[in-house]
């Protein structure tokens, strides 16, 4: 995971919603992933990179983001961050400076373009 920078005071200016992935069973026997809201918090969201890729027989785009927020213990990989109507999947997270003050999340946004 890329080293997250400790944010200066007052830079957590993006309002985001944290969502937990919950697997529910379907009547046909499969499972369905549903994301339920956990909390709405202040964070700092920065886009890191973007690339074009092919997934599931379609052209797509993968955009990576760095999300820094106040430290919390209830997030894990697989959860989501909702930022300006866009779903960012959390792939990795960790304590930014070892003092349990800030949590750095490496997130990925995937979109189908054609």
N, CA, C and O atoms as a printed pandas DataFrame, in Angstrom:
     atom_number atom_name residue_name chain_id  residue_number  x_coord  y_coord  z_coord
0              1         N          UNK        A               1    0.835   -1.171    0.000
1              2        CA          UNK        A               1    0.000    0.000    0.000
2              3         C          UNK        A               1    0.884    1.239    0.000
3              4         O          UNK        A               1    1.887    1.289    0.711
4              5         N          UNK        A               2    0.528    2.201   -0.765
5              6        CA          UNK        A               2    1.280    3.443   -0.834
6              7         C          UNK        A               2    1.196    4.165    0.506
7              8         O          UNK        A               2    0.146    4.168    1.148
8              9         N          UNK        A               3    2.297    4.774    0.926
9             10        CA          UNK        A               3    2.348    5.482    2.198
10            11         C          UNK        A               3    1.402    6.675    2.160
11            12         O          UNK        A               3    1.547    7.561    1.317
12            13         N          UNK        A               4    0.438    6.698    3.068
13            14        CA          UNK        A               4   -0.485    7.816    3.166
14            15         C          UNK        A               4    0.172    8.929    3.968
15            16         O          UNK        A               4    0.886    8.668    4.935
16            17         N          UNK        A               5   -0.068   10.152    3.569
17            18        CA          UNK        A               5    0.521   11.313    4.220
18            19         C          UNK        A               5   -0.443   11.793    5.303
19            20         O          UNK        A               5   -1.653   11.843    5.081
20            21         N          UNK        A               6    0.085   12.141    6.460
21            22        CA          UNK        A               6   -0.747   12.660    7.535
22            23         C          UNK        A               6   -1.336   13.988    7.080
23            24         O          UNK        A               6   -0.598   14.901    6.711
24            25         N          UNK        A               7   -2.663   14.102    7.104
25            26        CA          UNK        A               7   -3.273   15.325    6.593
26            27         C          UNK        A               7   -3.119   16.496    7.556
27            28         O          UNK        A               7   -3.264   16.323    8.766
28            29         N          UNK        A               8   -2.830   17.676    7.037
29            30        CA          UNK        A               8   -2.809   18.862    7.898
30            31         C          UNK        A               8   -4.206   19.115    8.469
31            32         O          UNK        A               8   -5.210   18.680    7.905
32            33         N          UNK        A               9   -4.251   19.821    9.590
33            34        CA          UNK        A               9   -5.536   20.125   10.208
34            35         C          UNK        A               9   -6.444   20.864    9.228
35            36         O          UNK        A               9   -5.994   21.760    8.513
36            37         N          UNK        A              10   -7.689   20.498    9.198
37            38        CA          UNK        A              10   -8.668   21.185    8.364
38            39         C          UNK        A              10   -8.744   20.708    6.926
39            40         O          UNK        A              10   -9.453   21.318    6.126
40            41         N          UNK        A              11   -8.033   19.626    6.560
41            42        CA          UNK        A              11   -8.068   19.181    5.166
42            43         C          UNK        A              11   -9.015   18.002    4.939
43            44         O          UNK        A              11   -9.154   17.543    3.805
44            45         N          UNK        A              12   -9.667   17.502    5.987
45            46        CA          UNK        A              12  -10.671   16.457    5.791
46            47         C          UNK        A              12  -11.975   17.154    5.401
47            48         O          UNK        A              12  -12.860   17.350    6.234
48            49         N          UNK        A              13  -12.079   17.524    4.125
49            50        CA          UNK        A              13  -13.178   18.379    3.661
50            51         C          UNK        A              13  -14.173   17.673    2.756
51            52         O          UNK        A              13  -15.125   18.296    2.286
52            53         N          UNK        A              14  -13.974   16.381    2.501
53            54        CA          UNK        A              14  -14.888   15.641    1.631
54            55         C          UNK        A              14  -15.841   14.821    2.499
55            56         O          UNK        A              14  -15.406   14.084    3.383
56            57         N          UNK        A              15  -17.136   14.955    2.242
57            58        CA          UNK        A              15  -18.134   14.194    2.994
58            59         C          UNK        A              15  -18.337   12.865    2.279
59            60         O          UNK        A              15  -18.687   12.849    1.099
60            61         N          UNK        A              16  -18.124   11.749    2.975
61            62        CA          UNK        A              16  -18.266   10.420    2.377
62            63         C          UNK        A              16  -19.150    9.557    3.263
63            64         O          UNK        A              16  -19.293    9.800    4.461
64            65         N          UNK        A              17  -19.740    8.540    2.641
65            66        CA          UNK        A              17  -20.535    7.568    3.387
66            67         C          UNK        A              17  -19.808    6.230    3.367
67            68         O          UNK        A              17  -19.388    5.761    2.309
68            69         N          UNK        A              18  -19.662    5.624    4.525
69            70        CA          UNK        A              18  -19.024    4.318    4.631
70            71         C          UNK        A              18  -20.104    3.251    4.561
71            72         O          UNK        A              18  -21.141    3.369    5.214
72            73         N          UNK        A              19  -19.862    2.201    3.763
73            74        CA          UNK        A              19  -20.854    1.148    3.564
74            75         C          UNK        A              19  -20.240   -0.219    3.807
75            76         O          UNK        A              19  -19.119   -0.489    3.375
76            77         N          UNK        A              20  -20.974   -1.084    4.499
77            78        CA          UNK        A              20  -20.549   -2.443    4.816
78            79         C          UNK        A              20  -21.170   -3.420    3.823
79            80         O          UNK        A              20  -22.357   -3.335    3.508
80            81         N          UNK        A              21  -20.353   -4.342    3.340
81            82        CA          UNK        A              21  -20.827   -5.365    2.416
82            83         C          UNK        A              21  -21.520   -6.473    3.213
83            84         O          UNK        A              21  -20.934   -7.052    4.128
84            85         N          UNK        A              22  -22.775   -6.758    2.853
85            86        CA          UNK        A              22  -23.557   -7.795    3.510
86            87         C          UNK        A              22  -24.043   -8.754    2.429
87            88         O          UNK        A              22  -24.684   -8.335    1.465
88            89         N          UNK        A              23  -23.737  -10.036    2.589
89            90        CA          UNK        A              23  -24.186  -11.048    1.625
90            91         C          UNK        A              23  -25.535  -11.585    2.075
91            92         O          UNK        A              23  -25.684  -12.048    3.206
92            93         N          UNK        A              24  -26.522  -11.520    1.179
93            94        CA          UNK        A              24  -27.852  -12.047    1.474
94            95         C          UNK        A              24  -28.151  -13.181    0.510
95            96         O          UNK        A              24  -27.683  -13.178   -0.629
96            97         N          UNK        A              25  -28.923  -14.140    0.965
97            98        CA          UNK        A              25  -29.248  -15.283    0.100
98            99         C          UNK        A              25  -30.473  -14.970   -0.746
99           100         O          UNK        A              25  -31.377  -14.245   -0.330
100          101         N          UNK        A              26  -30.473  -15.542   -1.952
101          102        CA          UNK        A              26  -31.600  -15.381   -2.868
102          103         C          UNK        A              26  -32.462  -16.631   -2.840
103          104         O          UNK        A              26  -32.011  -17.694   -2.413
104          105         N          UNK        A              27  -33.700  -16.505   -3.294
105          106        CA          UNK        A              27  -34.611  -17.642   -3.324
106          107         C          UNK        A              27  -34.132  -18.739   -4.266
107          108         O          UNK        A              27  -34.430  -19.914   -4.052
108          109         N          UNK        A              28  -33.395  -18.366   -5.302
109          110        CA          UNK        A              28  -32.918  -19.331   -6.284
110          111         C          UNK        A              28  -31.695  -20.109   -5.805
111          112         O          UNK        A              28  -31.276  -21.063   -6.461
112          113         N          UNK        A              29  -31.120  -19.718   -4.675
113          114        CA          UNK        A              29  -29.984  -20.441   -4.124
114          115         C          UNK        A              29  -28.668  -19.704   -4.169
115          116         O          UNK        A              29  -27.692  -20.184   -3.591
116          117         N          UNK        A              30  -28.590  -18.579   -4.816
117          118        CA          UNK        A              30  -27.344  -17.813   -4.886
118          119         C          UNK        A              30  -27.259  -16.790   -3.771
119          120         O          UNK        A              30  -28.110  -16.740   -2.883
120          121         N          UNK        A              31  -26.222  -15.979   -3.835
121          122        CA          UNK        A              31  -26.077  -14.891   -2.865
122          123         C          UNK        A              31  -26.005  -13.558   -3.603
123          124         O          UNK        A              31  -25.595  -13.493   -4.762
124          125         N          UNK        A              32  -26.401  -12.522   -2.924
125          126        CA          UNK        A              32  -26.415  -11.173   -3.476
126          127         C          UNK        A              32  -25.689  -10.255   -2.505
127          128         O          UNK        A              32  -25.957  -10.286   -1.304
128          129         N          UNK        A              33  -24.781   -9.446   -3.009
129          130        CA          UNK        A              33  -24.045   -8.496   -2.171
130          131         C          UNK        A              33  -24.827   -7.191   -2.090
131          132         O          UNK        A              33  -25.160   -6.585   -3.108
132          133         N          UNK        A              34  -25.111   -6.773   -0.871
133          134        CA          UNK        A              34  -25.827   -5.531   -0.611
134          135         C          UNK        A              34  -24.941   -4.690    0.295
135          136         O          UNK        A              34  -24.319   -5.217    1.217
136          137         N          UNK        A              35  -24.878   -3.394    0.043
137          138        CA          UNK        A              35  -24.050   -2.496    0.840
138          139         C          UNK        A              35  -24.952   -1.625    1.711
139          140         O          UNK        A              35  -25.745   -0.832    1.204
140          141         N          UNK        A              36  -24.819   -1.784    3.025
141          142        CA          UNK        A              36  -25.640   -1.004    3.961
142          143         C          UNK        A              36  -24.782    0.096    4.593
143          144         O          UNK        A              36  -23.611   -0.129    4.898
144          145         N          UNK        A              37  -25.362    1.280    4.788
145          146        CA          UNK        A              37  -24.600    2.403    5.358
146          147         C          UNK        A              37  -24.165    2.139    6.792
147          148         O          UNK        A              37  -24.923    1.601    7.599
148          149         N          UNK        A              38  -22.920    2.529    7.097
149          150        CA          UNK        A              38  -22.394    2.443    8.464
150          151         C          UNK        A              38  -22.407    3.835    9.101
151          152         O          UNK        A              38  -22.950    4.032   10.188
152          153         N          UNK        A              39  -21.795    4.798    8.396
153          154        CA          UNK        A              39  -21.664    6.146    8.941
154          155         C          UNK        A              39  -21.361    7.119    7.809
155          156         O          UNK        A              39  -20.938    6.721    6.724
156          157         N          UNK        A              40  -21.585    8.392    8.079
157          158        CA          UNK        A              40  -21.187    9.469    7.182
158          159         C          UNK        A              40  -20.130   10.279    7.921
159          160         O          UNK        A              40  -20.369   10.774    9.023
160          161         N          UNK        A              41  -18.941   10.411    7.295
161          162        CA          UNK        A              41  -17.797   11.032    7.968
162          163         C          UNK        A              41  -17.097   12.018    7.029
163          164         O          UNK        A              41  -17.355   12.048    5.826
164          165         N          UNK        A              42  -16.211   12.815    7.610
165          166        CA          UNK        A              42  -15.347   13.704    6.833
166          167         C          UNK        A              42  -14.073   12.953    6.470
167          168         O          UNK        A              42  -13.529   12.205    7.283
168          169         N          UNK        A              43  -13.602   13.158    5.246
169          170        CA          UNK        A              43  -12.401   12.476    4.769
170          171         C          UNK        A              43  -11.674   13.370    3.778
171          172         O          UNK        A              43  -12.159   14.433    3.393
172          173         N          UNK        A              44  -10.495   12.908    3.376
173          174        CA          UNK        A              44   -9.754   13.553    2.283
174          175         C          UNK        A              44   -9.594   12.515    1.193
175          176         O          UNK        A              44   -8.956   11.484    1.403
176          177         N          UNK        A              45  -10.173   12.780    0.021
177          178        CA          UNK        A              45  -10.143   11.843   -1.099
178          179         C          UNK        A              45   -9.283   12.437   -2.206
179          180         O          UNK        A              45   -9.486   13.574   -2.632
180          181         N          UNK        A              46   -8.307   11.636   -2.667
181          182        CA          UNK        A              46   -7.422   12.068   -3.748
182          183         C          UNK        A              46   -7.333   10.956   -4.785
183          184         O          UNK        A              46   -7.151    9.786   -4.447
184          185         N          UNK        A              47   -7.464   11.339   -6.054
185          186        CA          UNK        A              47   -7.304   10.369   -7.139
186          187         C          UNK        A              47   -5.816   10.151   -7.374
187          188         O          UNK        A              47   -5.047   11.108   -7.459
188          189         N          UNK        A              48   -5.414    8.880   -7.481
189          190        CA          UNK        A              48   -4.007    8.561   -7.682
190          191         C          UNK        A              48   -3.684    8.239   -9.128
191          192         O          UNK        A              48   -2.742    8.799   -9.687
192          193         N          UNK        A              49   -4.452    7.339   -9.750
193          194        CA          UNK        A              49   -4.155    6.950  -11.129
194          195         C          UNK        A              49   -5.419    6.442  -11.806
195          196         O          UNK        A              49   -6.415    6.125  -11.157
196          197         N          UNK        A              50   -5.348    6.375  -13.119
197          198        CA          UNK        A              50   -6.452    5.835  -13.918
198          199         C          UNK        A              50   -5.862    5.039  -15.070
199          200         O          UNK        A              50   -4.843    5.419  -15.646
200          201         N          UNK        A              51   -6.512    3.934  -15.400
201          202        CA          UNK        A              51   -6.054    3.132  -16.530
202          203         C          UNK        A              51   -7.248    2.439  -17.171
203          204         O          UNK        A              51   -8.278    2.212  -16.536
204          205         N          UNK        A              52   -7.084    2.118  -18.420
205          206        CA          UNK        A              52   -8.116    1.416  -19.153
206          207         C          UNK        A              52   -7.809   -0.074  -19.096
207          208         O          UNK        A              52   -6.651   -0.478  -19.205
208          209         N          UNK        A              53   -8.851   -0.895  -18.926
209          210        CA          UNK        A              53   -8.635   -2.333  -18.861
210          211         C          UNK        A              53   -9.828   -3.071  -19.466
211          212         O          UNK        A              53  -10.841   -2.466  -19.816
212          213         N          UNK        A              54   -9.684   -4.375  -19.578
213          214        CA          UNK        A              54  -10.748   -5.225  -20.088
214          215         C          UNK        A              54  -11.154   -6.187  -18.987
215          216         O          UNK        A              54  -10.318   -6.909  -18.445
216          217         N          UNK        A              55  -12.438   -6.197  -18.657
217          218        CA          UNK        A              55  -12.940   -7.093  -17.611
218          219         C          UNK        A              55  -14.317   -7.590  -18.008
219          220         O          UNK        A              55  -15.174   -6.807  -18.418
220          221         N          UNK        A              56  -14.526   -8.885  -17.888
221          222        CA          UNK        A              56  -15.828   -9.495  -18.156
222          223         C          UNK        A              56  -16.340   -9.135  -19.546
223          224         O          UNK        A              56  -17.495   -8.737  -19.702
224          225         N          UNK        A              57  -15.483   -9.274  -20.552
225          226        CA          UNK        A              57  -15.827   -9.032  -21.955
226          227         C          UNK        A              57  -16.301   -7.607  -22.231
227          228         O          UNK        A              57  -17.132   -7.393  -23.114
228          229         N          UNK        A              58  -15.795   -6.659  -21.507
229          230        CA          UNK        A              58  -16.166   -5.267  -21.740
230          231         C          UNK        A              58  -14.957   -4.378  -21.477
231          232         O          UNK        A              58  -14.082   -4.698  -20.672
232          233         N          UNK        A              59  -14.938   -3.255  -22.180
233          234        CA          UNK        A              59  -13.904   -2.265  -21.898
234          235         C          UNK        A              59  -14.279   -1.534  -20.627
235          236         O          UNK        A              59  -15.446   -1.220  -20.391
236          237         N          UNK        A              60  -13.277   -1.271  -19.819
237          238        CA          UNK        A              60  -13.546   -0.598  -18.557
238          239         C          UNK        A              60  -12.453    0.359  -18.186
239          240         O          UNK        A              60  -11.457    0.510  -18.893
240          241         N          UNK        A              61  -12.658    0.996  -17.072
241          242        CA          UNK        A              61  -11.700    1.950  -16.562
242          243         C          UNK        A              61  -11.546    1.681  -15.067
243          244         O          UNK        A              61  -12.533    1.481  -14.359
244          245         N          UNK        A              62  -10.310    1.678  -14.598
245          246        CA          UNK        A              62  -10.019    1.493  -13.183
246          247         C          UNK        A              62   -9.320    2.745  -12.673
247          248         O          UNK        A              62   -8.289    3.154  -13.206
248          249         N          UNK        A              63   -9.888    3.344  -11.640
249          250        CA          UNK        A              63   -9.337    4.561  -11.062
250          251         C          UNK        A              63   -9.018    4.271   -9.603
251          252         O          UNK        A              63   -9.885    3.810   -8.860
252          253         N          UNK        A              64   -7.786    4.534   -9.183
253          254        CA          UNK        A              64   -7.412    4.309   -7.794
254          255         C          UNK        A              64   -7.472    5.629   -7.019
255          256         O          UNK        A              64   -7.176    6.699   -7.552
256          257         N          UNK        A              65   -7.858    5.523   -5.764
257          258        CA          UNK        A              65   -8.011    6.690   -4.902
258          259         C          UNK        A              65   -7.338    6.419   -3.564
259          260         O          UNK        A              65   -7.225    5.272   -3.132
260          261         N          UNK        A              66   -6.895    7.483   -2.918
261          262        CA          UNK        A              66   -6.433    7.433   -1.546
262          263         C          UNK        A              66   -7.460    8.170   -0.703
263          264         O          UNK        A              66   -7.792    9.322   -0.983
264          265         N          UNK        A              67   -7.966    7.497    0.337
265          266        CA          UNK        A              67   -8.956    8.089    1.231
266          267         C          UNK        A              67   -8.372    8.072    2.641
267          268         O          UNK        A              67   -8.011    7.015    3.159
268          269         N          UNK        A              68   -8.282    9.249    3.257
269          270        CA          UNK        A              68   -7.786    9.370    4.628
270          271         C          UNK        A              68   -8.916    9.912    5.484
271          272         O          UNK        A              68   -9.549   10.908    5.133
272          273         N          UNK        A              69   -9.169    9.247    6.618
273          274        CA          UNK        A              69  -10.211    9.668    7.538
274          275         C          UNK        A              69   -9.754    9.423    8.962
275          276         O          UNK        A              69   -8.697    8.834    9.191
276          277         N          UNK        A              70  -10.551    9.876    9.920
277          278        CA          UNK        A              70  -10.204    9.626   11.316
278          279         C          UNK        A              70  -10.187    8.127   11.562
279          280         O          UNK        A              70  -10.966    7.392   10.954
280          281         N          UNK        A              71   -9.311    7.664   12.444
281          282        CA          UNK        A              71   -9.124    6.237   12.678
282          283         C          UNK        A              71  -10.399    5.593   13.208
283          284         O          UNK        A              71  -11.086    6.148   14.067
284          285         N          UNK        A              72  -10.699    4.417   12.680
285          286        CA          UNK        A              72  -11.820    3.608   13.150
286          287         C          UNK        A              72  -11.486    2.148   12.924
287          288         O          UNK        A              72  -10.681    1.822   12.052
288          289         N          UNK        A              73  -12.093    1.273   13.696
289          290        CA          UNK        A              73  -11.755   -0.142   13.638
290          291         C          UNK        A              73  -12.802   -0.988   12.937
291          292         O          UNK        A              73  -12.613   -2.198   12.809
292          293         N          UNK        A              74  -13.902   -0.398   12.476
293          294        CA          UNK        A              74  -14.984   -1.196   11.913
294          295         C          UNK        A              74  -14.925   -1.350   10.392
295          296         O          UNK        A              74  -15.819   -1.975    9.820
296          297         N          UNK        A              75  -13.917   -0.809    9.719
297          298        CA          UNK        A              75  -13.788   -0.970    8.267
298          299         C          UNK        A              75  -12.863   -2.123    7.945
299          300         O          UNK        A              75  -11.960   -2.441    8.718
300          301         N          UNK        A              76  -13.092   -2.753    6.790
301          302        CA          UNK        A              76  -12.245   -3.857    6.340
302          303         C          UNK        A              76  -12.263   -3.888    4.809
303          304         O          UNK        A              76  -13.151   -3.298    4.193
304          305         N          UNK        A              77  -11.294   -4.568    4.191
305          306        CA          UNK        A              77  -11.315   -4.704    2.733
306          307         C          UNK        A              77  -12.615   -5.372    2.294
307          308         O          UNK        A              77  -13.078   -6.331    2.912
308          309         N          UNK        A              78  -13.191   -4.848    1.219
309          310        CA          UNK        A              78  -14.474   -5.336    0.735
310          311         C          UNK        A              78  -15.603   -4.360    1.007
311          312         O          UNK        A              78  -16.642   -4.413    0.350
312          313         N          UNK        A              79  -15.407   -3.459    1.982
313          314        CA          UNK        A              79  -16.395   -2.421    2.245
314          315         C          UNK        A              79  -16.259   -1.329    1.182
315          316         O          UNK        A              79  -15.347   -1.366    0.356
316          317         N          UNK        A              80  -17.160   -0.372    1.211
317          318        CA          UNK        A              80  -17.157    0.691    0.198
318          319         C          UNK        A              80  -17.199    2.075    0.825
319          320         O          UNK        A              80  -17.662    2.266    1.949
320          321         N          UNK        A              81  -16.699    3.030    0.056
321          322        CA          UNK        A              81  -16.807    4.441    0.377
322          323         C          UNK        A              81  -17.633    5.072   -0.740
323          324         O          UNK        A              81  -17.279    4.957   -1.913
324          325         N          UNK        A              82  -18.721    5.733   -0.387
325          326        CA          UNK        A              82  -19.539    6.440   -1.373
326          327         C          UNK        A              82  -19.087    7.894   -1.367
327          328         O          UNK        A              82  -19.227    8.598   -0.367
328          329         N          UNK        A              83  -18.537    8.336   -2.513
329          330        CA          UNK        A              83  -17.968    9.680   -2.636
330          331         C          UNK        A              83  -18.550   10.352   -3.864
331          332         O          UNK        A              83  -18.285    9.930   -4.989
332          333         N          UNK        A              84  -19.341   11.396   -3.656
333          334        CA          UNK        A              84  -19.975   12.149   -4.748
334          335         C          UNK        A              84  -20.725   11.237   -5.714
335          336         O          UNK        A              84  -20.655   11.425   -6.929
336          337         N          UNK        A              85  -21.437   10.253   -5.180
337          338        CA          UNK        A              85  -22.229    9.339   -5.991
338          339         C          UNK        A              85  -21.433    8.227   -6.651
339          340         O          UNK        A              85  -21.980    7.471   -7.453
340          341         N          UNK        A              86  -20.160    8.115   -6.330
341          342        CA          UNK        A              86  -19.292    7.090   -6.923
342          343         C          UNK        A              86  -18.906    6.074   -5.857
343          344         O          UNK        A              86  -18.575    6.448   -4.732
344          345         N          UNK        A              87  -18.949    4.793   -6.206
345          346        CA          UNK        A              87  -18.587    3.721   -5.289
346          347         C          UNK        A              87  -17.100    3.421   -5.384
347          348         O          UNK        A              87  -16.594    3.074   -6.451
348          349         N          UNK        A              88  -16.403    3.558   -4.260
349          350        CA          UNK        A              88  -14.979    3.250   -4.180
350          351         C          UNK        A              88  -14.829    2.011   -3.308
351          352         O          UNK        A              88  -15.150    2.048   -2.120
352          353         N          UNK        A              89  -14.343    0.907   -3.887
353          354        CA          UNK        A              89  -14.150   -0.334   -3.151
354          355         C          UNK        A              89  -12.845   -0.273   -2.369
355          356         O          UNK        A              89  -11.797    0.035   -2.937
356          357         N          UNK        A              90  -12.898   -0.561   -1.077
357          358        CA          UNK        A              90  -11.702   -0.556   -0.237
358          359         C          UNK        A              90  -10.922   -1.839   -0.486
359          360         O          UNK        A              90  -11.447   -2.934   -0.284
360          361         N          UNK        A              91   -9.675   -1.712   -0.924
361          362        CA          UNK        A              91   -8.821   -2.878   -1.167
362          363         C          UNK        A              91   -7.826   -3.105   -0.038
363          364         O          UNK        A              91   -7.504   -4.250    0.281
364          365         N          UNK        A              92   -7.337   -2.033    0.568
365          366        CA          UNK        A              92   -6.379   -2.150    1.668
366          367         C          UNK        A              92   -6.539   -0.932    2.561
367          368         O          UNK        A              92   -6.937    0.141    2.109
368          369         N          UNK        A              93   -6.221   -1.114    3.841
369          370        CA          UNK        A              93   -6.279    0.002    4.768
370          371         C          UNK        A              93   -5.283   -0.196    5.888
371          372         O          UNK        A              93   -4.872   -1.319    6.183
372          373         N          UNK        A              94   -4.898    0.905    6.510
373          374        CA          UNK        A              94   -3.925    0.821    7.585
374          375         C          UNK        A              94   -3.801    2.124    8.341
375          376         O          UNK        A              94   -4.202    3.183    7.858
376          377         N          UNK        A              95   -3.243    2.033    9.530
377          378        CA          UNK        A              95   -2.986    3.178   10.380
378          379         C          UNK        A              95   -1.911    4.043    9.709
379          380         O          UNK        A              95   -0.839    3.546    9.365
380          381         N          UNK        A              96   -2.196    5.320    9.529
381          382        CA          UNK        A              96   -1.291    6.192    8.772
382          383         C          UNK        A              96    0.046    6.381    9.481
383          384         O          UNK        A              96    1.096    6.245    8.853
384          385         N          UNK        A              97    0.028    6.693   10.776
385          386        CA          UNK        A              97    1.285    6.989   11.460
386          387         C          UNK        A              97    1.536    6.125   12.694
387          388         O          UNK        A              97    2.472    6.391   13.448
388          389         N          UNK        A              98    0.721    5.099   12.910
389          390        CA          UNK        A              98    0.914    4.218   14.048
390          391         C          UNK        A              98    0.360    4.736   15.353
391          392         O          UNK        A              98    0.549    4.104   16.392
392          393         N          UNK        A              99   -0.315    5.864   15.332
393          394        CA          UNK        A              99   -0.848    6.457   16.558
394          395         C          UNK        A              99   -2.367    6.356   16.648
395          396         O          UNK        A              99   -2.972    6.916   17.562
396          397         N          UNK        A             100   -2.988    5.642   15.702
397          398        CA          UNK        A             100   -4.442    5.452   15.659
398          399         C          UNK        A             100   -5.200    6.776   15.595
399          400         O          UNK        A             100   -6.264    6.930   16.195
400          401         N          UNK        A             101   -4.630    7.727   14.856
401          402        CA          UNK        A             101   -5.291    9.014   14.673
402          403         C          UNK        A             101   -5.984    9.076   13.314
403          404         O          UNK        A             101   -7.104    9.577   13.212
404          405         N          UNK        A             102   -5.323    8.569   12.264
405          406        CA          UNK        A             102   -5.877    8.588   10.915
406          407         C          UNK        A             102   -5.806    7.207   10.295
407          408         O          UNK        A             102   -4.886    6.435   10.565
408          409         N          UNK        A             103   -6.794    6.906    9.454
409          410        CA          UNK        A             103   -6.850    5.641    8.733
410          411         C          UNK        A             103   -6.701    5.930    7.245
411          412         O          UNK        A             103   -7.457    6.724    6.687
412          413         N          UNK        A             104   -5.737    5.293    6.608
413          414        CA          UNK        A             104   -5.531    5.453    5.174
414          415         C          UNK        A             104   -6.117    4.265    4.430
415          416         O          UNK        A             104   -5.824    3.117    4.764
416          417         N          UNK        A             105   -6.937    4.529    3.432
417          418        CA          UNK        A             105   -7.581    3.471    2.653
418          419         C          UNK        A             105   -7.158    3.581    1.193
419          420         O          UNK        A             105   -7.183    4.664    0.608
420          421         N          UNK        A             106   -6.774    2.456    0.617
421          422        CA          UNK        A             106   -6.501    2.400   -0.817
422          423         C          UNK        A             106   -7.774    1.865   -1.460
423          424         O          UNK        A             106   -8.198    0.746   -1.172
424          425         N          UNK        A             107   -8.378    2.659   -2.322
425          426        CA          UNK        A             107   -9.670    2.329   -2.908
426          427         C          UNK        A             107   -9.576    2.285   -4.435
427          428         O          UNK        A             107   -8.716    2.920   -5.045
428          429         N          UNK        A             108  -10.487    1.515   -5.028
429          430        CA          UNK        A             108  -10.540    1.380   -6.484
430          431         C          UNK        A             108  -11.964    1.631   -6.951
431          432         O          UNK        A             108  -12.924    1.124   -6.370
432          433         N          UNK        A             109  -12.084    2.417   -8.005
433          434        CA          UNK        A             109  -13.369    2.645   -8.665
434          435         C          UNK        A             109  -13.315    1.998  -10.033
435          436         O          UNK        A             109  -12.398    2.259  -10.812
436          437         N          UNK        A             110  -14.286    1.159  -10.328
437          438        CA          UNK        A             110  -14.322    0.474  -11.622
438          439         C          UNK        A             110  -15.582    0.921  -12.388
439          440         O          UNK        A             110  -16.672    1.025  -11.824
440          441         N          UNK        A             111  -15.392    1.181  -13.686
441          442        CA          UNK        A             111  -16.515    1.605  -14.514
442          443         C          UNK        A             111  -16.406    0.928  -15.875
443          444         O          UNK        A             111  -15.310    0.756  -16.407
444          445         N          UNK        A             112  -17.544    0.548  -16.427
445          446        CA          UNK        A             112  -17.599   -0.034  -17.767
446          447         C          UNK        A             112  -17.818    1.099  -18.756
447          448         O          UNK        A             112  -18.736    1.904  -18.603
448          449         N          UNK        A             113  -16.954    1.154  -19.785
449          450        CA          UNK        A             113  -17.039    2.250  -20.758
450          451         C          UNK        A             113  -17.542    1.782  -22.115
451          452         O          UNK        A             113  -17.807    2.616  -22.981
452          453         N          UNK        A             114  -17.680    0.518  -22.325
453          454        CA          UNK        A             114  -18.175    0.076  -23.624
454          455         C          UNK        A             114  -18.069   -1.394  -23.847
455          456         O          UNK        A             114  -18.455   -1.887  -24.906
